[in-house]
Amino acid sequence: MRISRAIAIAVAALVVAGAGPAAAAAAAAAADSIDPDADFKAFRDYYTKRFPDVPLNDFVNGPYSMDAELRKQWEAIDDFPPYDFAIDRGKQMFATPFKNGKTYGDCFPEKGIGIRQNYPYFDDKSGEVITLELALNRCREANGEAPYSYVKDEMASLTAYMAFTSRGKPFDIKIPNDPRALEAYQKGAEYFYARRGQLNFSCASCHVQNPGNHIRTEVLAPALGIVAAMPIYRSEWNGMGTMSRRLVTCNSQVRGVPLEPQDELYRDVEYYLTYMSNGLPVSGPGARP
């Protein structure tokens, strides 16, 4: 059954507010349609009403927008960001020609500079969602180069540099009036809200129902703007991580079986979450505890 994401957000709000299961069930039964515009409004309203003291654009700072003490720690280290090495490496990699003499810039609009805010997008020719990570590897393969791992440093460095060139630019993700695009959006939303793993958690369990709360020592980030800082340097990783690495790790943390990096469903989830961040500024690369 296809449940409107606006209804899913309404259910989450009722759960957070302590409403009983009957009220939540009534809300869930209210709609059965795909309406990205309505979902977007409900998603945005949910967070801005729940956290009225957080400026809208500050949601891109994740846990630092939720926890004052954590923010102080972040501001103290931001003069010497731990991801600077990745930006420098990515810039060098981006400009280094392939064996055929071409570069990454030959594969992208605007030579690949300042375009992060337009990814992922729905490609009407292939009928699939194209993320920035996927586009970079397809660029490499089209120029006779082996693809990079989606969870290793090379991909993280390239996307860190490309994100850096787009800092401050608002996300502008389109969902065309194409049944395939709407289906990809819907699948991404369903995966985000579906429970899985031995812990029976969904992505929304942490990032919709519990942002600002602690799970062990970690402050949970809101889903609103969660893609904006990608890729990120995480202290627990002692290094950089791509969006692919974050999704795989999340599945593992709930003791579920991760999909392959850049699986269609992971790309659809990124499509859904990035659409929900439309209008918010790119802040990547970022740093997290």
BAFI-3210 file (N, C-alpha, C; in Angstrom, 3 decimals, decimal comma, padded with zeros to 6 digits):
// residues 289
n [1|2|3|4|5|6|7|8|9|10|11|12|13|14|15|16|17|18|19|20|21|22|23|24|25|26|27|28|29|30|31|32|33|34|35|36|37|38|39|40|41|42|43|44|45|46|47|48|49|50|51|52|53|54|55|56|57|58|59|60|61|62|63|64|65|66|67|68|69|70|71|72|73|74|75|76|77|78|79|80|81|82|83|84|85|86|87|88|89|90|91|92|93|94|95|96|97|98|99|100|101|102|103|104|105|106|107|108|109|110|111|112|113|114|115|116|117|118|119|120|121|122|123|124|125|126|127|128|129|130|131|132|133|134|135|136|137|138|139|140|141|142|143|144|145|146|147|148|149|150|151|152|153|154|155|156|157|158|159|160|161|162|163|164|165|166|167|168|169|170|171|172|173|174|175|176|177|178|179|180|181|182|183|184|185|186|187|188|189|190|191|192|193|194|195|196|197|198|199|200|201|202|203|204|205|206|207|208|209|210|211|212|213|214|215|216|217|218|219|220|221|222|223|224|225|226|227|228|229|230|231|232|233|234|235|236|237|238|239|240|241|242|243|244|245|246|247|248|249|250|251|252|253|254|255|256|257|258|259|260|261|262|263|264|265|266|267|268|269|270|271|272|273|274|275|276|277|278|279|280|281|282|283|284|285|286|287|288|289]
n.u [000,844|000,542|001,406|000,826|003,547|003,159|001,218|002,645|004,469|002,658|001,764|004,159|004,423|002,232|002,975|005,282|004,061|002,692|000,277|-002,349|-002,437|-004,746|-005,340|-003,091|-003,432|-005,746|-004,858|-003,015|-004,654|-005,762|-004,945|-003,814|-001,730|000,634|002,261|004,492|004,746|002,951|004,046|006,525|005,828|004,614|006,763|008,664|007,178|006,822|009,382|010,082|008,102|008,451|011,015|011,226|013,107|015,304|016,974|015,907|017,845|019,846|019,402|020,891|023,211|022,938|023,399|024,609|022,899|021,073|022,117|023,569|026,043|027,492|027,639|029,380|031,781|032,132|032,407|034,788|036,686|036,416|037,985|040,144|039,337|038,651|038,277|039,661|041,874|040,688|039,290|041,426|042,771|040,738|040,373|042,781|042,638|040,373|041,214|043,206|044,120|042,512|043,765|043,176|043,319|041,149|039,081|037,314|035,711|034,852|032,664|030,489|027,906|028,769|031,437|031,600|031,805|030,360|027,856|026,736|024,298|022,323|022,081|020,883|019,466|016,625|016,946|015,592|016,112|017,383|015,685|016,190|017,446|020,117|022,875|025,442|027,744|027,389|027,391|030,027|031,531|030,538|031,476|034,218|034,340|033,400|035,549|037,522|038,554|038,936|036,203|035,732|035,624|032,560|032,572|035,003|038,046|038,763|036,399|035,092|036,779|036,613|033,855|033,796|035,282|033,687|031,315|032,226|032,649|030,098|029,097|026,719|024,904|021,509|019,689|018,160|016,213|014,486|011,349|010,142|007,050|006,613|005,819|007,779|009,695|008,180|007,666|010,243|010,785|008,765|009,503|011,913|010,997|009,396|011,315|012,791|011,002|010,398|010,640|013,428|015,867|017,354|016,885|014,591|014,259|013,558|014,862|013,576|012,962|015,091|015,735|013,450|011,582|013,233|015,218|017,825|017,762|019,643|021,460|023,135|026,208|025,772|024,297|021,282|020,672|018,464|016,326|015,747|017,662|019,769|021,345|022,889|025,471|027,055|029,903|031,043|033,306|033,831|034,369|034,277|034,912|037,380|038,026|036,932|033,594|031,329|028,013|027,039|028,474|027,419|024,721|024,980|026,241|024,264|022,262|023,649|023,980|021,466|021,348|020,637|020,574|022,734|022,242|023,849|026,328|025,137|022,955|019,777|017,640|018,932|019,759|017,293|016,374|018,164|017,369|014,749|015,286|016,922|015,274|013,487|015,098|015,177|015,918|017,445|020,841|023,800|026,208|028,379|031,811|031,244|031,569|031,241|030,556]
n.v [-001,198|002,203|004,761|008,140|010,341|012,621|011,833|009,915|011,551|012,938|010,876|010,305|012,676|012,493|010,284|011,271|013,251|011,762|010,602|008,163|004,776|004,494|007,045|007,471|005,423|006,265|008,573|007,460|006,095|007,988|008,713|007,693|008,078|009,563|012,418|014,616|017,410|017,931|016,227|017,422|019,891|018,995|017,662|019,711|021,455|019,863|019,700|022,421|023,266|021,581|022,220|025,155|027,096|026,689|028,009|027,812|027,229|026,230|023,623|022,061|021,599|019,436|017,423|019,498|021,596|020,881|020,516|022,415|022,287|020,454|021,888|023,960|022,551|021,783|024,283|025,044|023,425|024,034|025,934|024,628|022,491|018,985|017,829|019,117|018,012|016,203|017,811|019,119|016,938|015,930|018,059|018,023|015,460|015,795|017,540|016,152|014,664|011,901|008,806|009,111|011,788|013,390|014,944|014,867|017,094|017,147|015,554|016,697|019,224|022,724|022,176|020,643|022,186|023,690|022,338|020,522|020,833|019,990|017,308|014,194|013,357|012,649|010,615|010,738|009,213|006,759|006,057|006,086|007,035|009,249|009,601|011,775|010,307|007,979|009,144|010,080|007,681|006,555|008,381|007,891|005,254|005,635|006,872|005,014|004,268|002,484|001,939|003,647|002,503|002,882|003,474|004,266|006,269|007,649|008,236|009,694|011,917|013,119|013,803|015,456|017,681|018,560|019,145|021,217|023,242|024,017|025,108|026,777|027,069|026,551|023,477|021,992|020,013|018,143|016,571|015,102|015,036|012,192|008,859|006,992|008,481|009,364|006,912|006,139|008,099|007,451|004,847|005,392|006,898|004,997|003,106|004,615|004,940|002,352|-000,334|-002,343|-004,985|-006,523|-004,840|-003,617|-001,016|001,937|004,287|006,615|006,254|007,157|009,667|011,131|010,720|011,014|013,142|015,113|013,781|011,424|008,571|006,179|007,698|009,444|012,266|012,449|013,305|015,545|014,494|016,407|018,223|016,456|015,394|017,460|018,009|016,045|014,650|013,335|013,889|011,658|011,228|008,702|007,113|008,005|009,309|010,147|009,821|008,654|009,291|006,795|005,157|006,015|005,172|002,369|001,867|002,696|000,753|-001,490|-000,813|-001,115|-003,743|-004,917|-006,194|-004,760|-003,110|-003,325|-000,819|002,095|000,757|000,569|001,202|002,580|004,804|005,849|006,522|008,575|010,393|010,993|012,123|014,278|015,823|016,604|018,386|020,582|023,930|024,387|025,142|023,784|022,354|020,780|019,597|017,961|017,634|015,247|013,824]
n.w [000,000|-000,832|001,090|001,759|002,269|003,704|005,473|006,882|008,222|009,794|011,425|012,770|014,193|015,899|017,400|018,692|020,170|021,944|021,367|021,178|019,778|018,247|017,268|015,693|013,805|012,556|011,283|009,510|007,814|006,237|003,700|000,419|-001,640|-003,968|-003,404|-003,730|-003,211|-001,105|000,779|001,159|002,321|004,716|005,903|006,255|007,899|010,152|011,364|011,759|013,486|015,645|016,463|017,062|017,696|016,174|013,483|010,093|008,024|009,586|010,141|008,465|009,774|011,341|014,208|015,573|015,463|017,266|019,831|022,259|023,664|022,171|019,837|020,566|020,821|018,180|016,889|018,014|016,807|014,170|012,953|012,029|010,083|010,054|007,611|005,638|004,339|002,621|000,830|-000,441|-001,576|-003,216|-005,010|-006,423|-007,550|-009,133|-011,094|-012,389|-015,400|-017,100|-018,519|-021,170|-021,566|-020,975|-018,377|-015,199|-015,346|-017,959|-018,018|-016,806|-016,343|-016,376|-016,072|-013,816|-011,549|-008,749|-008,780|-007,078|-005,735|-007,411|-007,460|-006,143|-009,392|-011,531|-014,270|-017,338|-019,556|-018,864|-016,862|-014,123|-010,856|-010,575|-008,715|-007,338|-006,713|-008,260|-010,808|-010,973|-010,997|-013,351|-015,138|-014,910|-015,898|-018,504|-019,556|-019,662|-017,204|-014,097|-011,845|-008,693|-005,267|-003,555|-000,908|000,037|000,461|-001,929|-003,406|-001,462|-001,251|-003,809|-003,918|-001,720|-002,537|-004,694|-003,361|-001,761|-003,639|-004,059|-001,783|000,207|-001,849|-002,668|-002,388|-005,224|-006,240|-008,625|-009,223|-011,791|-013,680|-014,141|-014,254|-013,538|-012,164|-009,989|-008,859|-008,072|-006,170|-004,345|-003,588|-002,313|-000,140|001,153|001,890|003,686|005,820|006,567|008,878|009,945|010,374|013,332|015,464|014,741|013,698|011,832|009,414|010,026|012,686|014,187|012,987|012,482|014,569|016,817|016,725|018,145|020,520|022,553|021,520|022,947|023,094|021,094|019,499|017,895|014,544|012,747|010,053|008,194|006,063|006,326|004,337|003,478|004,424|003,428|001,714|004,908|007,648|010,180|013,589|014,757|012,633|012,035|009,719|006,352|005,034|002,592|001,220|000,557|002,324|004,743|004,585|004,364|006,811|008,631|008,199|009,120|011,797|012,905|012,933|010,565|007,170|005,030|001,874|-001,355|-001,940|-003,560|-004,525|-006,142|-004,403|-002,298|-003,707|-004,331|-001,766|-001,145|-003,078|-002,222|000,378|-000,286|-001,889|000,099|001,359|-000,224|-001,081|001,169|002,139|000,588|002,653|002,800|002,510|005,685|009,294|011,838|015,106]
ca.u [000,000|001,307|000,928|001,394|004,575|002,585|000,545|003,686|004,965|001,607|001,803|005,339|004,137|001,334|003,753|006,119|003,194|002,134|-001,070|-002,556|-002,361|-005,959|-005,197|-002,080|-004,012|-006,707|-004,091|-002,393|-005,678|-006,396|-004,553|-003,126|-001,360|001,986|002,148|005,729|004,576|002,320|005,032|007,548|005,270|004,441|008,094|009,242|006,382|007,064|010,633|010,100|007,205|009,021|012,220|010,981|014,261|016,377|016,787|015,686|019,078|020,770|019,159|021,933|024,310|022,651|023,352|025,085|021,745|020,207|022,780|024,406|027,406|028,119|027,932|030,586|032,919|032,277|032,929|036,174|037,588|036,112|039,046|041,039|038,406|039,314|038,049|040,417|042,744|039,878|039,032|042,665|043,017|039,704|040,646|043,870|042,114|039,393|041,913|044,180|043,521|042,513|044,786|042,806|043,486|039,966|038,987|035,949|034,961|034,262|031,467|029,458|027,595|029,602|032,727|031,542|032,016|029,150|026,650|026,321|022,916|021,401|022,157|020,626|018,400|016,017|017,337|014,441|016,536|017,608|014,590|016,721|018,012|021,563|023,519|026,743|028,710|027,192|027,815|031,487|032,045|030,192|032,436|035,478|034,207|033,269|036,870|038,453|039,139|038,205|035,393|036,178|034,709|031,644|032,685|036,405|038,523|038,822|035,076|034,805|037,557|036,027|032,580|034,072|035,673|032,539|030,402|032,842|032,444|028,679|028,679|025,816|023,896|020,354|019,315|017,114|015,937|013,221|010,657|009,310|005,751|006,920|005,489|009,004|010,300|007,329|007,860|011,543|010,579|007,936|010,296|012,861|010,263|008,983|012,495|013,161|010,061|010,191|011,479|014,215|016,942|016,984|016,403|013,289|014,300|013,590|015,642|012,752|012,955|016,110|015,896|012,170|010,980|014,147|016,341|018,157|017,926|020,886|021,508|024,461|026,823|025,544|023,098|020,679|020,441|017,175|016,382|015,732|019,010|020,786|022,233|023,567|026,879|027,771|030,393|031,376|034,355|033,280|035,402|034,242|035,569|038,721|038,201|035,782|032,617|030,382|026,609|026,901|028,984|026,486|023,535|025,380|026,506|022,986|021,629|024,400|023,782|020,193|021,524|019,988|021,469|022,870|022,232|025,118|026,428|024,514|021,767|018,691|016,863|019,718|019,692|015,940|016,330|018,883|016,490|013,685|015,800|017,448|014,101|012,977|016,019|015,160|015,959|018,485|022,139|024,838|027,174|029,436|031,877|030,998|032,203|030,325|031,266]
ca.v [000,000|003,431|005,729|009,467|010,688|013,624|011,093|009,309|012,601|013,203|009,776|010,511|013,783|011,996|009,416|012,126|013,983|010,832|010,192|006,728|004,081|004,696|008,312|007,276|004,582|007,084|009,445|006,643|005,636|009,146|008,964|006,619|008,743|010,115|013,868|015,177|018,770|017,834|015,612|018,430|020,851|018,329|017,376|020,982|021,959|019,001|020,074|023,816|023,391|020,841|022,928|026,532|027,959|026,378|028,650|026,796|026,815|025,603|022,181|021,369|021,313|018,177|017,404|020,770|022,483|020,312|020,401|023,607|021,924|019,832|022,963|024,654|021,716|021,858|025,605|025,129|022,737|024,362|026,754|023,676|021,394|017,695|017,372|019,926|017,155|015,569|018,826|019,314|015,748|015,861|019,081|017,520|014,335|016,282|018,219|015,256|014,025|010,455|008,372|009,592|013,241|014,091|015,059|014,782|018,253|016,896|014,719|017,372|020,622|023,717|021,535|019,977|023,132|024,335|021,640|019,520|021,059|019,431|015,844|013,333|013,756|011,535|010,588|010,212|008,252|005,454|005,788|005,825|008,150|009,361|010,338|012,304|009,216|007,135|009,910|010,114|006,391|006,377|009,230|007,161|004,104|006,127|007,328|003,910|004,116|001,588|002,679|003,675|002,011|003,931|003,692|004,511|007,653|008,322|008,796|010,715|013,112|013,754|014,431|016,547|018,861|019,046|019,777|022,474|024,257|024,388|025,558|027,919|026,992|025,780|022,272|022,241|018,685|018,078|015,298|015,348|014,369|010,957|007,772|006,328|009,363|009,313|005,600|006,167|008,921|006,685|003,737|005,968|007,255|003,770|002,504|005,472|004,755|000,928|-000,897|-003,493|-005,391|-007,123|-003,789|-003,178|000,435|002,547|005,531|007,624|006,045|008,043|010,994|011,843|010,646|011,263|014,079|015,860|012,840|010,666|007,118|006,026|009,027|010,204|013,085|012,101|014,436|015,559|014,100|017,632|018,725|015,487|015,129|018,688|018,026|014,897|013,591|013,833|013,306|011,201|010,859|007,262|006,497|008,581|009,588|010,621|008,835|009,052|009,000|005,341|004,577|006,344|004,324|001,009|001,833|002,776|-000,561|-002,384|-000,438|-001,665|-005,185|-005,348|-006,573|-003,613|-003,300|-002,948|000,633|002,605|000,004|001,441|001,689|003,601|006,021|006,402|007,167|009,850|011,255|011,445|013,000|015,526|016,622|017,187|019,450|021,656|025,292|024,488|025,280|022,780|022,702|019,787|018,452|018,295|016,825|014,752|013,088]
ca.w [000,000|-000,923|002,061|001,585|003,231|004,600|006,530|007,708|009,116|010,776|012,376|013,612|015,094|016,925|018,281|019,527|021,081|022,914|021,006|021,228|018,503|017,452|016,552|014,657|012,770|011,807|010,398|008,478|006,875|005,613|002,314|-000,281|-002,883|-004,055|-003,540|-003,196|-002,692|000,214|001,668|001,448|003,276|006,011|006,426|006,709|009,031|011,317|012,033|012,195|014,650|016,768|016,893|016,616|017,954|015,226|012,176|009,071|007,353|010,536|010,187|007,704|010,690|012,007|015,676|016,120|015,568|018,294|021,124|022,440|024,069|021,017|018,886|021,021|020,463|016,726|016,541|018,486|015,884|012,776|012,372|011,372|009,824|009,818|006,243|004,677|003,537|001,585|-000,189|-001,206|-002,397|-004,237|-006,024|-007,251|-008,323|-010,102|-012,189|-013,011|-016,581|-017,282|-019,489|-022,508|-021,620|-020,479|-016,923|-014,681|-015,800|-019,278|-017,863|-016,036|-016,643|-015,690|-015,794|-012,522|-010,453|-008,243|-009,245|-006,087|-005,304|-008,405|-007,378|-007,299|-010,313|-012,248|-015,673|-018,073|-020,572|-018,236|-015,936|-012,796|-010,110|-010,721|-007,633|-007,704|-006,652|-009,442|-011,979|-010,998|-011,465|-014,766|-015,848|-014,949|-016,791|-019,878|-019,997|-019,607|-015,872|-013,195|-010,869|-007,307|-004,247|-003,100|000,533|000,367|000,515|-003,231|-003,701|-000,455|-001,568|-004,995|-003,580|-000,778|-003,325|-005,467|-002,406|-001,323|-004,676|-004,058|-000,450|000,240|-002,908|-002,190|-003,127|-006,204|-006,787|-009,358|-009,429|-012,978|-013,743|-014,862|-013,316|-013,061|-011,162|-008,809|-008,236|-007,404|-004,980|-003,410|-003,046|-001,369|001,068|001,835|002,520|004,809|006,927|006,858|009,944|009,499|011,263|014,619|016,365|014,230|013,547|010,510|009,392|010,683|014,136|014,752|012,402|012,504|015,904|017,938|016,550|019,355|021,626|022,538|021,443|023,551|023,241|019,859|019,362|016,618|013,650|012,052|008,645|007,410|005,831|006,712|003,203|003,064|004,831|002,873|002,594|006,240|008,474|011,449|014,547|014,978|011,489|011,897|008,300|005,593|004,606|001,567|001,494|000,494|003,568|005,814|004,460|004,702|008,250|009,345|008,150|009,989|013,197|013,381|012,766|009,348|006,086|004,128|000,433|-001,986|-002,142|-004,783|-004,906|-006,587|-003,259|-001,612|-004,523|-004,173|-000,449|-001,265|-003,885|-001,323|001,441|-000,851|-002,256|001,337|001,762|-001,217|-000,528|002,193|001,478|000,683|003,688|002,783|003,405|007,078|010,336|012,861|016,156]
c.u [000,873|000,708|001,612|002,416|004,089|001,877|001,560|004,257|003,927|001,573|002,981|005,087|003,211|002,064|004,594|005,279|002,524|000,714|-001,167|-002,513|-003,590|-005,866|-004,203|-002,643|-004,997|-005,987|-003,517|-003,398|-006,248|-006,030|-003,801|-002,706|000,088|001,858|003,390|005,571|003,967|003,282|006,066|007,049|005,127|005,778|008,714|008,508|006,653|008,302|010,622|009,170|007,778|010,253|012,133|012,174|015,435|016,096|016,741|016,987|020,050|020,523|020,234|023,133|024,024|022,628|023,806|023,969|020,835|020,782|023,801|025,850|028,169|028,496|029,195|031,837|033,208|032,893|034,397|037,143|037,418|037,129|040,056|040,236|039,134|039,135|038,846|041,292|041,977|039,558|040,262|042,946|042,010|039,926|041,736|043,402|041,200|040,075|042,890|043,538|043,525|043,582|044,481|042,885|042,295|039,981|037,532|035,095|034,295|032,965|030,269|029,134|028,507|030,973|032,789|031,689|030,689|027,857|026,102|024,834|021,888|021,380|021,553|019,514|017,832|016,353|016,228|014,837|016,700|016,489|015,051|017,242|019,532|022,099|024,862|027,800|028,611|027,686|029,337|032,061|031,678|031,085|033,766|035,404|034,099|034,604|037,952|039,127|038,287|037,390|036,009|035,157|033,838|031,790|034,116|036,786|038,503|037,486|034,722|035,549|036,971|034,726|032,755|034,437|034,474|031,506|030,934|032,623|030,992|028,203|027,824|024,751|022,732|020,086|018,125|016,813|014,551|012,658|009,712|008,001|005,869|006,646|006,726|009,691|009,498|007,486|009,193|011,459|009,826|008,721|011,316|012,194|009,873|010,171|012,897|012,281|009,854|011,152|012,201|015,248|016,435|016,460|015,050|013,196|014,143|014,542|014,901|012,720|013,938|015,937|014,595|011,619|011,911|015,295|016,548|018,309|019,235|020,616|022,958|025,058|026,525|024,243|022,537|020,343|019,030|017,347|016,364|017,156|020,113|021,765|023,160|025,056|027,685|028,747|030,857|032,599|033,705|034,421|035,449|034,881|037,039|039,036|036,900|034,845|031,647|028,950|026,376|027,356|028,023|025,265|023,849|025,583|025,210|022,268|022,328|024,130|022,453|020,167|020,668|021,029|021,568|022,718|023,628|025,163|025,915|023,465|020,659|017,904|017,623|019,685|018,322|015,777|017,021|018,058|015,392|014,202|016,315|016,318|013,516|013,873|016,056|015,100|016,985|019,857|023,016|025,860|028,375|030,752|031,710|031,778|031,154|031,112|031,579]
c.v [001,239|004,479|007,062|009,765|011,794|012,939|010,437|010,316|012,915|012,114|009,948|011,615|013,335|011,098|010,236|012,848|013,073|010,400|008,672|006,103|004,285|005,980|008,180|006,452|005,374|008,001|008,658|006,216|006,763|009,343|007,789|007,153|009,206|011,599|014,520|016,569|018,751|017,226|016,637|019,419|020,224|018,071|018,640|021,514|021,163|019,467|021,512|024,050|022,681|021,558|024,390|027,459|027,683|027,093|027,595|026,309|026,107|024,107|021,412|021,027|020,125|018,270|018,718|021,804|022,079|020,421|021,524|023,258|021,290|020,885|023,722|023,867|021,797|023,187|025,741|024,478|023,193|025,318|025,885|022,411|020,086|017,164|018,159|019,073|016,527|016,564|019,004|018,130|015,652|016,868|018,623|016,371|014,810|016,885|017,317|014,538|012,502|010,091|008,858|011,110|014,037|014,127|014,879|015,933|018,059|016,103|015,479|018,762|021,543|023,159|020,926|020,886|023,770|023,674|020,627|019,610|020,459|017,898|015,347|013,879|012,513|011,657|009,949|009,218|006,856|005,071|005,496|007,110|008,107|010,217|010,870|011,202|008,318|007,853|009,958|008,782|006,121|007,232|008,492|006,007|004,531|006,585|006,269|003,683|003,164|002,407|002,620|002,975|003,171|004,255|004,017|005,980|008,374|008,982|009,894|012,018|013,853|014,472|015,553|017,817|019,428|019,701|021,143|023,586|024,721|024,925|026,815|027,902|026,116|024,547|022,576|020,942|018,667|016,662|015,510|014,574|013,146|009,815|007,078|007,157|009,334|007,983|005,551|006,967|008,135|005,537|004,236|006,324|006,008|003,111|003,293|005,203|003,295|000,451|-002,142|-003,848|-005,961|-006,081|-003,232|-001,644|000,796|003,739|006,611|007,464|006,983|009,481|011,780|011,870|011,113|012,230|014,911|014,990|012,076|009,179|006,764|007,435|009,935|010,992|012,847|013,348|014,392|015,124|015,320|018,158|017,723|015,183|016,300|018,683|016,876|015,323|014,187|013,131|012,920|010,760|009,349|006,500|006,898|008,864|010,022|009,473|009,423|008,834|007,485|004,700|004,835|005,430|002,881|000,875|001,858|001,429|-001,539|-002,092|-000,918|-003,186|-005,720|-005,747|-005,402|-004,030|-002,996|-001,432|001,034|001,647|000,990|002,016|002,747|004,911|006,682|007,095|008,522|010,864|011,853|012,462|014,326|016,424|017,302|018,316|020,599|023,029|025,477|024,503|024,049|023,242|021,750|020,300|018,888|017,412|016,465|013,972|011,645]
c.w [000,000|000,017|001,831|002,666|004,167|005,759|007,453|008,689|010,181|011,838|013,329|014,626|016,229|017,920|019,240|020,569|022,112|022,603|020,991|019,846|017,633|016,645|015,422|013,498|011,919|010,836|009,234|007,416|006,029|004,165|001,734|-001,643|-002,809|-004,336|-002,947|-002,601|-001,291|001,226|002,112|002,495|004,664|006,690|007,015|007,942|010,301|012,076|012,537|013,383|015,875|017,339|016,471|016,827|017,020|013,908|011,074|008,451|008,286|010,659|009,418|008,582|011,601|013,515|016,302|016,210|016,725|019,707|021,295|022,797|022,924|019,975|019,271|020,659|018,974|016,320|016,940|017,506|014,437|012,152|011,628|011,068|009,504|008,404|005,204|003,767|002,383|000,466|-001,070|-002,125|-003,531|-005,352|-006,974|-008,137|-009,444|-011,321|-012,935|-014,201|-016,474|-018,307|-020,896|-022,635|-021,135|-018,950|-016,496|-015,198|-017,143|-019,187|-017,289|-016,589|-015,837|-015,297|-014,389|-011,321|-010,052|-008,661|-008,235|-005,750|-006,262|-008,407|-006,075|-008,187|-010,980|-013,726|-016,498|-019,159|-019,983|-017,281|-014,525|-012,164|-010,239|-009,574|-008,115|-007,694|-007,883|-010,692|-012,090|-011,484|-012,916|-015,650|-015,988|-015,964|-018,245|-020,448|-019,782|-018,271|-015,029|-012,205|-009,480|-006,410|-003,781|-001,622|000,975|000,152|-000,830|-003,577|-002,715|-000,782|-002,770|-004,653|-002,560|-001,538|-004,084|-004,556|-001,984|-002,352|-004,752|-002,721|-000,537|-000,836|-002,447|-003,042|-004,028|-006,949|-007,417|-009,357|-010,599|-012,923|-014,652|-013,882|-012,752|-011,988|-009,872|-008,083|-007,490|-006,107|-003,909|-002,773|-002,026|-000,055|001,859|002,537|003,766|006,030|007,327|007,942|009,419|010,554|012,571|015,603|015,931|014,184|012,077|010,567|010,171|012,196|014,821|014,287|012,213|013,928|017,020|017,675|017,815|020,575|021,478|022,318|021,773|023,713|022,059|019,934|017,965|015,808|013,073|010,605|007,736|007,281|006,071|005,581|002,897|003,353|004,239|001,787|003,920|006,815|009,790|012,359|014,752|013,822|011,388|010,436|007,664|005,231|003,602|002,033|001,467|001,795|004,724|005,776|004,839|006,212|009,049|009,353|009,081|011,461|013,762|013,225|011,627|008,322|005,114|002,669|-000,107|-002,146|-003,527|-005,351|-005,271|-005,415|-002,468|-002,393|-004,417|-002,815|-000,498|-002,064|-003,013|-000,306|000,883|-001,341|-001,027|001,858|000,754|-000,552|000,552|001,509|001,615|001,737|003,706|002,231|004,852|008,021|011,376|013,903|015,725]
res [m|r|i|s|r|a|i|a|i|a|v|a|a|l|v|v|a|g|a|g|p|a|a|a|a|a|a|a|a|a|a|d|s|i|d|p|d|a|d|f|k|a|f|r|d|y|y|t|k|r|f|p|d|v|p|l|n|d|f|v|n|g|p|y|s|m|d|a|e|l|r|k|q|w|e|a|i|d|d|f|p|p|y|d|f|a|i|d|r|g|k|q|m|f|a|t|p|f|k|n|g|k|t|y|g|d|c|f|p|e|k|g|i|g|i|r|q|n|y|p|y|f|d|d|k|s|g|e|v|i|t|l|e|l|a|l|n|r|c|r|e|a|n|g|e|a|p|y|s|y|v|k|d|e|m|a|s|l|t|a|y|m|a|f|t|s|r|g|k|p|f|d|i|k|i|p|n|d|p|r|a|l|e|a|y|q|k|g|a|e|y|f|y|a|r|r|g|q|l|n|f|s|c|a|s|c|h|v|q|n|p|g|n|h|i|r|t|e|v|l|a|p|a|l|g|i|v|a|a|m|p|i|y|r|s|e|w|n|g|m|g|t|m|s|r|r|l|v|t|c|n|s|q|v|r|g|v|p|l|e|p|q|d|e|l|y|r|d|v|e|y|y|l|t|y|m|s|n|g|l|p|v|s|g|p|g|a|r|p]
***
